[in-house]
């Protein structure tokens, strides 16, 4: 592991499983009202400080200070960020009512420096008429929309994500954003049942530019029905080239002992930038 990992107060380089989603990320808040049953933050190293309401990280005096820190850290790493892009966020949902303002402001700062942005959310309620009007009127969003990718976690089990938008609402939002000219991606992680994950992909294939697929964390291999997961794996591996674009996370490949270098066709590598 490299020793020169950048760990700023807003922008940082994730390690471990998070790094598979993006080599660079931004967290302004901790805590999340989606209250997902399987959330790794609630069970992992953050569990002692976790809250069902997002809270600005203690280092930041207020939102203005958070943006100043973000800008300073972005300028320091702008060349690397241009190459790899920046993801919002791992320690909250970046499109909650409480987090949306900072996410949009920071995205616009990144776009001014031609830095690609990925936003991963379980919310769809922010995509209202006011937001659509805003992105149509602000020139930055018109000219650099191609640098923004909106992602939605799609497990297909609303009861396990009680505070999030309904799955159908997320799918509708993905379709609309794709029609507006944004890149879109889906996090099929965690797979809760292989059949539902396949349904999620079938429902979104026409307007999803990338699927990121992984197993649930913190569970042993017996969590899954191996034959069902094997059928899903076979379905993924036998689609015609161009059917979809997929990143299989290490958790999935390790389960089947598949070397990443053996993948081809519809599958992308870790350094793929949507």
C-alpha atoms as a printed R data frame, in Angstrom:
    type eleno elety resid chain resno       x       y       z
1   ATOM     1    CA   UNK     A     1   0.000   0.000   0.000
2   ATOM     2    CA   UNK     A     2   1.300   3.421  -0.954
3   ATOM     3    CA   UNK     A     3   2.362   5.613   1.949
4   ATOM     4    CA   UNK     A     4   1.494   8.932   0.312
5   ATOM     5    CA   UNK     A     5  -2.288   8.520   0.582
6   ATOM     6    CA   UNK     A     6  -3.950  11.934   0.775
7   ATOM     7    CA   UNK     A     7  -6.341  12.293   3.705
8   ATOM     8    CA   UNK     A     8  -7.805  15.752   3.820
9   ATOM     9    CA   UNK     A     9 -10.673  16.970   5.946
10  ATOM    10    CA   UNK     A    10 -13.103  16.975   3.011
11  ATOM    11    CA   UNK     A    11 -11.308  15.180   0.152
12  ATOM    12    CA   UNK     A    12  -9.387  11.967   0.648
13  ATOM    13    CA   UNK     A    13  -8.255   8.754  -1.017
14  ATOM    14    CA   UNK     A    14 -10.297   5.788   0.233
15  ATOM    15    CA   UNK     A    15  -8.657   2.466   0.941
16  ATOM    16    CA   UNK     A    16 -10.015  -1.043   1.050
17  ATOM    17    CA   UNK     A    17 -13.437  -1.839  -0.393
18  ATOM    18    CA   UNK     A    18 -14.412   1.819  -0.740
19  ATOM    19    CA   UNK     A    19 -11.524   2.429  -3.142
20  ATOM    20    CA   UNK     A    20 -13.230   0.160  -5.670
21  ATOM    21    CA   UNK     A    21 -15.935   2.781  -6.102
22  ATOM    22    CA   UNK     A    22 -13.605   5.687  -6.543
23  ATOM    23    CA   UNK     A    23  -9.937   6.449  -5.837
24  ATOM    24    CA   UNK     A    24 -10.989   9.892  -4.567
25  ATOM    25    CA   UNK     A    25 -13.993  10.852  -2.443
26  ATOM    26    CA   UNK     A    26 -15.444  13.721  -0.443
27  ATOM    27    CA   UNK     A    27 -17.251  13.522   2.889
28  ATOM    28    CA   UNK     A    28 -18.711  16.621   4.500
29  ATOM    29    CA   UNK     A    29 -21.120  14.802   6.818
30  ATOM    30    CA   UNK     A    30 -21.445  11.666   8.885
31  ATOM    31    CA   UNK     A    31 -24.769  10.008   9.565
32  ATOM    32    CA   UNK     A    32 -27.706   9.295   7.300
33  ATOM    33    CA   UNK     A    33 -31.496   9.173   7.595
34  ATOM    34    CA   UNK     A    34 -31.929   6.401   5.016
35  ATOM    35    CA   UNK     A    35 -31.391   3.989   7.939
36  ATOM    36    CA   UNK     A    36 -30.471   1.044   5.718
37  ATOM    37    CA   UNK     A    37 -30.496  -2.296   7.516
38  ATOM    38    CA   UNK     A    38 -27.251  -3.444   5.878
39  ATOM    39    CA   UNK     A    39 -25.309  -0.158   6.211
40  ATOM    40    CA   UNK     A    40 -21.588  -0.802   6.743
41  ATOM    41    CA   UNK     A    41 -21.164   2.515   8.571
42  ATOM    42    CA   UNK     A    42 -23.572   1.457  11.308
43  ATOM    43    CA   UNK     A    43 -21.681  -1.805  11.849
44  ATOM    44    CA   UNK     A    44 -18.102  -0.776  11.148
45  ATOM    45    CA   UNK     A    45 -15.568   1.589  12.663
46  ATOM    46    CA   UNK     A    46 -18.058   4.498  12.592
47  ATOM    47    CA   UNK     A    47 -20.760   2.730  14.613
48  ATOM    48    CA   UNK     A    48 -19.930   4.542  17.870
49  ATOM    49    CA   UNK     A    49 -20.448   7.961  16.280
50  ATOM    50    CA   UNK     A    50 -23.202   7.035  13.845
51  ATOM    51    CA   UNK     A    51 -26.484   8.938  13.742
52  ATOM    52    CA   UNK     A    52 -29.694   8.665  11.738
53  ATOM    53    CA   UNK     A    53 -29.408  12.398  11.072
54  ATOM    54    CA   UNK     A    54 -26.475  13.738   9.035
55  ATOM    55    CA   UNK     A    55 -24.120  15.979  10.975
56  ATOM    56    CA   UNK     A    56 -21.439  18.257   9.574
57  ATOM    57    CA   UNK     A    57 -18.026  16.838  10.431
58  ATOM    58    CA   UNK     A    58 -16.647  18.379  13.593
59  ATOM    59    CA   UNK     A    59 -13.637  19.896  11.858
60  ATOM    60    CA   UNK     A    60 -15.827  22.288   9.838
61  ATOM    61    CA   UNK     A    61 -17.043  25.449  11.537
62  ATOM    62    CA   UNK     A    62 -19.983  25.756   9.159
63  ATOM    63    CA   UNK     A    63 -20.877  25.032   5.528
64  ATOM    64    CA   UNK     A    64 -18.944  28.044   4.238
65  ATOM    65    CA   UNK     A    65 -15.805  26.838   6.004
66  ATOM    66    CA   UNK     A    66 -16.365  23.339   4.622
67  ATOM    67    CA   UNK     A    67 -16.397  24.702   1.062
68  ATOM    68    CA   UNK     A    68 -13.216  26.713   1.656
69  ATOM    69    CA   UNK     A    69 -11.461  23.577   2.899
70  ATOM    70    CA   UNK     A    70 -12.828  21.622  -0.063
71  ATOM    71    CA   UNK     A    71 -11.518  24.201  -2.526
72  ATOM    72    CA   UNK     A    72  -8.073  24.232  -0.925
73  ATOM    73    CA   UNK     A    73  -7.814  20.453  -1.014
74  ATOM    74    CA   UNK     A    74  -9.178  20.265  -4.547
75  ATOM    75    CA   UNK     A    75  -6.584  22.728  -5.843
76  ATOM    76    CA   UNK     A    76  -3.834  20.743  -4.159
77  ATOM    77    CA   UNK     A    77  -4.914  17.539  -5.944
78  ATOM    78    CA   UNK     A    78  -6.550  18.866  -9.097
79  ATOM    79    CA   UNK     A    79  -4.387  16.976 -11.597
80  ATOM    80    CA   UNK     A    80  -5.056  13.618  -9.955
81  ATOM    81    CA   UNK     A    81  -8.737  14.467  -9.572
82  ATOM    82    CA   UNK     A    82  -9.051  15.331 -13.251
83  ATOM    83    CA   UNK     A    83  -7.799  11.877 -14.119
84  ATOM    84    CA   UNK     A    84  -9.757   9.868 -11.561
85  ATOM    85    CA   UNK     A    85 -12.840  11.918 -10.676
86  ATOM    86    CA   UNK     A    86 -14.387  12.560  -7.258
87  ATOM    87    CA   UNK     A    87 -17.208  10.677  -5.524
88  ATOM    88    CA   UNK     A    88 -19.798  11.988  -3.046
89  ATOM    89    CA   UNK     A    89 -20.057  10.358  -0.441
90  ATOM    90    CA   UNK     A    90 -19.248   7.327   1.716
91  ATOM    91    CA   UNK     A    91 -20.382   8.537   5.154
92  ATOM    92    CA   UNK     A    92 -23.823   9.913   4.301
93  ATOM    93    CA   UNK     A    93 -26.247  10.233   1.424
94  ATOM    94    CA   UNK     A    94 -25.102  13.354  -0.440
95  ATOM    95    CA   UNK     A    95 -28.606  14.213  -1.699
96  ATOM    96    CA   UNK     A    96 -30.503  14.445   1.580
97  ATOM    97    CA   UNK     A    97 -32.203  17.725   2.431
98  ATOM    98    CA   UNK     A    98 -29.407  18.451   4.927
99  ATOM    99    CA   UNK     A    99 -26.530  17.508   2.608
100 ATOM   100    CA   UNK     A   100 -27.781  18.626  -0.815
101 ATOM   101    CA   UNK     A   101 -26.547  22.227  -0.656
102 ATOM   102    CA   UNK     A   102 -22.914  21.338  -0.008
103 ATOM   103    CA   UNK     A   103 -22.988  18.561  -2.606
104 ATOM   104    CA   UNK     A   104 -24.253  20.890  -5.338
105 ATOM   105    CA   UNK     A   105 -21.869  23.712  -4.393
106 ATOM   106    CA   UNK     A   106 -18.861  21.381  -4.278
107 ATOM   107    CA   UNK     A   107 -19.879  19.781  -7.574
108 ATOM   108    CA   UNK     A   108 -19.928  23.171  -9.240
109 ATOM   109    CA   UNK     A   109 -16.475  23.982  -7.871
110 ATOM   110    CA   UNK     A   110 -15.205  20.676  -9.264
111 ATOM   111    CA   UNK     A   111 -16.783  21.383 -12.663
112 ATOM   112    CA   UNK     A   112 -15.052  24.762 -12.808
113 ATOM   113    CA   UNK     A   113 -11.763  22.818 -12.704
114 ATOM   114    CA   UNK     A   114 -13.008  20.166 -15.193
115 ATOM   115    CA   UNK     A   115 -13.010  17.477 -12.526
116 ATOM   116    CA   UNK     A   116 -15.493  14.633 -13.121
117 ATOM   117    CA   UNK     A   117 -17.967  14.024 -10.305
118 ATOM   118    CA   UNK     A   118 -19.890  10.912  -9.265
119 ATOM   119    CA   UNK     A   119 -22.816  11.270  -6.864
120 ATOM   120    CA   UNK     A   120 -24.152   8.086  -5.244
121 ATOM   121    CA   UNK     A   121 -27.544   8.316  -3.567
122 ATOM   122    CA   UNK     A   122 -30.717   6.529  -2.526
123 ATOM   123    CA   UNK     A   123 -32.770   9.706  -2.841
124 ATOM   124    CA   UNK     A   124 -34.963  10.834  -5.725
125 ATOM   125    CA   UNK     A   125 -36.960  13.636  -4.090
126 ATOM   126    CA   UNK     A   126 -34.325  16.307  -4.878
127 ATOM   127    CA   UNK     A   127 -35.000  15.896  -8.610
128 ATOM   128    CA   UNK     A   128 -37.914  18.302  -8.651
129 ATOM   129    CA   UNK     A   129 -38.942  21.127 -10.967
130 ATOM   130    CA   UNK     A   130 -36.734  23.655  -9.137
131 ATOM   131    CA   UNK     A   131 -33.603  21.556  -9.671
132 ATOM   132    CA   UNK     A   132 -34.430  20.911 -13.325
133 ATOM   133    CA   UNK     A   133 -34.951  24.634 -13.876
134 ATOM   134    CA   UNK     A   134 -31.678  25.379 -12.074
135 ATOM   135    CA   UNK     A   135 -29.544  23.092 -14.213
136 ATOM   136    CA   UNK     A   136 -31.175  24.447 -17.355
137 ATOM   137    CA   UNK     A   137 -30.427  28.071 -16.436
138 ATOM   138    CA   UNK     A   138 -26.892  27.798 -15.003
139 ATOM   139    CA   UNK     A   139 -24.383  27.707 -17.912
140 ATOM   140    CA   UNK     A   140 -21.905  25.543 -15.985
141 ATOM   141    CA   UNK     A   141 -24.405  22.688 -15.838
142 ATOM   142    CA   UNK     A   142 -25.163  23.011 -19.538
143 ATOM   143    CA   UNK     A   143 -21.590  22.981 -20.789
144 ATOM   144    CA   UNK     A   144 -20.119  20.430 -18.363
145 ATOM   145    CA   UNK     A   145 -23.028  18.097 -17.739
146 ATOM   146    CA   UNK     A   146 -21.035  15.291 -19.345
147 ATOM   147    CA   UNK     A   147 -18.659  15.389 -16.358
148 ATOM   148    CA   UNK     A   148 -21.387  14.498 -13.835
149 ATOM   149    CA   UNK     A   149 -22.565  10.929 -13.175
150 ATOM   150    CA   UNK     A   150 -25.509  10.244 -10.877
151 ATOM   151    CA   UNK     A   151 -25.647   6.816  -9.279
152 ATOM   152    CA   UNK     A   152 -28.436   5.074  -7.409
153 ATOM   153    CA   UNK     A   153 -28.157   2.101  -5.082
154 ATOM   154    CA   UNK     A   154 -30.670  -0.493  -6.265
155 ATOM   155    CA   UNK     A   155 -31.140  -3.528  -4.034
156 ATOM   156    CA   UNK     A   156 -34.852  -3.816  -4.780
157 ATOM   157    CA   UNK     A   157 -35.800  -4.157  -1.100
158 ATOM   158    CA   UNK     A   158 -37.448  -0.938   0.103
159 ATOM   159    CA   UNK     A   159 -38.206  -2.438   3.531
160 ATOM   160    CA   UNK     A   160 -34.467  -2.685   4.209
161 ATOM   161    CA   UNK     A   161 -34.005   1.022   3.328
162 ATOM   162    CA   UNK     A   162 -36.900   2.577   5.281
163 ATOM   163    CA   UNK     A   163 -35.789   6.206   5.055
164 ATOM   164    CA   UNK     A   164 -34.748   6.171   1.392
165 ATOM   165    CA   UNK     A   165 -36.804   6.931  -1.694
166 ATOM   166    CA   UNK     A   166 -38.688   3.986  -3.107
167 ATOM   167    CA   UNK     A   167 -36.846   1.864  -5.654
168 ATOM   168    CA   UNK     A   168 -39.306   2.796  -8.414
169 ATOM   169    CA   UNK     A   169 -38.707   6.481  -7.667
170 ATOM   170    CA   UNK     A   170 -34.949   6.005  -7.941
171 ATOM   171    CA   UNK     A   171 -35.319   4.195 -11.246
172 ATOM   172    CA   UNK     A   172 -37.537   6.984 -12.598
173 ATOM   173    CA   UNK     A   173 -34.951   9.558 -11.475
174 ATOM   174    CA   UNK     A   174 -32.148   7.636 -13.187
175 ATOM   175    CA   UNK     A   175 -34.123   7.544 -16.425
176 ATOM   176    CA   UNK     A   176 -34.853  11.264 -16.262
177 ATOM   177    CA   UNK     A   177 -31.247  12.228 -15.501
178 ATOM   178    CA   UNK     A   178 -30.006  10.073 -18.369
179 ATOM   179    CA   UNK     A   179 -32.509  11.777 -20.687
180 ATOM   180    CA   UNK     A   180 -31.188  15.140 -19.477
181 ATOM   181    CA   UNK     A   181 -27.684  14.198 -20.648
182 ATOM   182    CA   UNK     A   182 -26.047  13.030 -17.406
183 ATOM   183    CA   UNK     A   183 -24.102   9.803 -17.063
184 ATOM   184    CA   UNK     A   184 -25.801   7.311 -14.762
185 ATOM   185    CA   UNK     A   185 -24.673   4.290 -12.787
186 ATOM   186    CA   UNK     A   186 -26.227   1.776 -10.417
187 ATOM   187    CA   UNK     A   187 -24.745   0.266  -7.297
188 ATOM   188    CA   UNK     A   188 -26.038  -3.292  -7.191
189 ATOM   189    CA   UNK     A   189 -24.477  -3.650  -3.787
190 ATOM   190    CA   UNK     A   190 -25.217  -5.364  -1.677
191 ATOM   191    CA   UNK     A   191 -26.790  -8.191  -3.630
192 ATOM   192    CA   UNK     A   192 -29.543  -9.306  -1.267
193 ATOM   193    CA   UNK     A   193 -31.020 -11.875  -3.602
194 ATOM   194    CA   UNK     A   194 -29.505 -12.581  -7.034
195 ATOM   195    CA   UNK     A   195 -32.938 -12.690  -8.682
196 ATOM   196    CA   UNK     A   196 -33.808  -9.185  -7.483
197 ATOM   197    CA   UNK     A   197 -30.414  -7.820  -8.549
198 ATOM   198    CA   UNK     A   198 -30.998  -9.213 -12.022
199 ATOM   199    CA   UNK     A   199 -34.450  -7.586 -12.051
200 ATOM   200    CA   UNK     A   200 -32.905  -4.229 -11.140
201 ATOM   201    CA   UNK     A   201 -30.481  -4.487 -14.038
202 ATOM   202    CA   UNK     A   202 -33.186  -5.523 -16.480
203 ATOM   203    CA   UNK     A   203 -35.342  -2.569 -15.414
204 ATOM   204    CA   UNK     A   204 -32.584   0.020 -15.972
205 ATOM   205    CA   UNK     A   205 -30.380  -1.318 -18.761
206 ATOM   206    CA   UNK     A   206 -31.594   1.212 -21.354
207 ATOM   207    CA   UNK     A   207 -30.525   4.219 -19.289
208 ATOM   208    CA   UNK     A   208 -27.723   2.998 -16.994
209 ATOM   209    CA   UNK     A   209 -24.132   3.497 -18.164
210 ATOM   210    CA   UNK     A   210 -22.433   1.311 -15.548
211 ATOM   211    CA   UNK     A   211 -23.337  -1.316 -12.955
212 ATOM   212    CA   UNK     A   212 -21.165  -1.856  -9.882
213 ATOM   213    CA   UNK     A   213 -21.930  -5.225  -8.324
214 ATOM   214    CA   UNK     A   214 -20.817  -6.542  -4.943
215 ATOM   215    CA   UNK     A   215 -21.789  -8.857  -2.104
216 ATOM   216    CA   UNK     A   216 -23.004  -7.823   1.321
217 ATOM   217    CA   UNK     A   217 -20.195  -6.992   3.735
218 ATOM   218    CA   UNK     A   218 -19.728  -8.566   7.118
219 ATOM   219    CA   UNK     A   219 -21.424 -11.842   6.186
220 ATOM   220    CA   UNK     A   220 -19.880 -15.230   5.547
221 ATOM   221    CA   UNK     A   221 -20.308 -17.098   2.289
222 ATOM   222    CA   UNK     A   222 -23.235 -19.076   3.684
223 ATOM   223    CA   UNK     A   223 -25.401 -15.935   3.544
224 ATOM   224    CA   UNK     A   224 -26.093 -16.697  -0.127
225 ATOM   225    CA   UNK     A   225 -27.694 -19.642  -1.844
226 ATOM   226    CA   UNK     A   226 -24.672 -20.613  -3.910
227 ATOM   227    CA   UNK     A   227 -26.641 -22.112  -6.772
228 ATOM   228    CA   UNK     A   228 -28.747 -18.957  -7.131
229 ATOM   229    CA   UNK     A   229 -25.674 -16.731  -7.048
230 ATOM   230    CA   UNK     A   230 -23.959 -19.012  -9.578
231 ATOM   231    CA   UNK     A   231 -26.885 -18.637 -11.973
232 ATOM   232    CA   UNK     A   232 -26.641 -14.866 -11.642
233 ATOM   233    CA   UNK     A   233 -22.892 -14.985 -12.266
234 ATOM   234    CA   UNK     A   234 -23.389 -17.149 -15.344
235 ATOM   235    CA   UNK     A   235 -26.037 -14.750 -16.630
236 ATOM   236    CA   UNK     A   236 -23.613 -11.824 -16.263
237 ATOM   237    CA   UNK     A   237 -20.745 -13.641 -17.968
238 ATOM   238    CA   UNK     A   238 -22.755 -14.845 -20.957
239 ATOM   239    CA   UNK     A   239 -24.360 -11.582 -22.103
240 ATOM   240    CA   UNK     A   240 -23.405 -10.444 -25.594
241 ATOM   241    CA   UNK     A   241 -20.736  -7.704 -25.756
242 ATOM   242    CA   UNK     A   242 -22.366  -4.310 -25.444
243 ATOM   243    CA   UNK     A   243 -25.319  -5.661 -23.464
244 ATOM   244    CA   UNK     A   244 -24.262  -3.561 -20.458
245 ATOM   245    CA   UNK     A   245 -21.110  -2.271 -18.773
246 ATOM   246    CA   UNK     A   246 -20.217  -3.856 -15.423
247 ATOM   247    CA   UNK     A   247 -17.639  -3.547 -12.679
248 ATOM   248    CA   UNK     A   248 -17.578  -6.667 -10.513
249 ATOM   249    CA   UNK     A   249 -16.252  -5.888  -7.061
250 ATOM   250    CA   UNK     A   250 -13.568  -8.006  -5.451
251 ATOM   251    CA   UNK     A   251 -16.117  -9.505  -3.064
252 ATOM   252    CA   UNK     A   252 -17.993 -11.036  -6.005
253 ATOM   253    CA   UNK     A   253 -14.902 -12.271  -7.819
254 ATOM   254    CA   UNK     A   254 -13.406 -13.713  -4.635
255 ATOM   255    CA   UNK     A   255 -16.586 -15.673  -3.948
256 ATOM   256    CA   UNK     A   256 -16.185 -17.518  -7.261
257 ATOM   257    CA   UNK     A   257 -12.385 -17.342  -7.387
258 ATOM   258    CA   UNK     A   258 -12.479 -15.554 -10.746
259 ATOM   259    CA   UNK     A   259  -9.269 -13.688 -11.692
260 ATOM   260    CA   UNK     A   260 -10.114 -10.148 -12.787
261 ATOM   261    CA   UNK     A   261  -7.749 -10.466 -15.751
262 ATOM   262    CA   UNK     A   262  -9.987 -13.208 -17.136
263 ATOM   263    CA   UNK     A   263 -12.905 -10.813 -17.548
264 ATOM   264    CA   UNK     A   264 -13.564  -9.224 -20.915
265 ATOM   265    CA   UNK     A   265 -16.418  -8.002 -23.067
266 ATOM   266    CA   UNK     A   266 -18.880  -6.121 -20.867
267 ATOM   267    CA   UNK     A   267 -16.576  -5.814 -17.850
268 ATOM   268    CA   UNK     A   268 -14.438  -2.831 -16.877
269 ATOM   269    CA   UNK     A   269 -11.393  -2.533 -14.639
270 ATOM   270    CA   UNK     A   270 -11.089  -0.664 -11.353
271 ATOM   271    CA   UNK     A   271  -9.574   2.410 -12.999
272 ATOM   272    CA   UNK     A   272 -12.558   2.834 -15.352
273 ATOM   273    CA   UNK     A   273 -13.881   6.391 -15.098
274 ATOM   274    CA   UNK     A   274 -17.502   6.652 -16.134
